[in-house]
Amino acid sequence: GATARTCAARAGRGSLPCRYQPSADDEAVEVSRMTGRTTGKLYCPARLGSQTVGIARQDRVVIPRKSLTLEVKGIRNPDLLDRYLIVDTEEIDRA
């Protein structure tokens, strides 16, 4: 299976603590084979201090330590509790 990676990401102008989990289900693996792009999920806090994390669909998220650039495909706030976000991503560039 896929392994989670703890990381710091840059989204927009700020830095964001996160955990990146590449997708491992059969459909994601098949899409990866056809497109050469990996899909995955980024888990991050919904708030940093008193500020809401400003991330939106089509944003680019850069994980410098992994030389990885991701495009945001969807954002979920489980149970609308503002504890953390699940960000669906697709890899668009790897240096």
Secondary structure, DSSP 8 states (H G I E B T S, - for coil): ----EEEEEEETTEEEEEEEEE--SHHHHHHHHHHS--EEEEEEESEETTEE----TT-EEEEGGGTEEEEEEEEE-GGG-SSEEEEEEEEEEE-
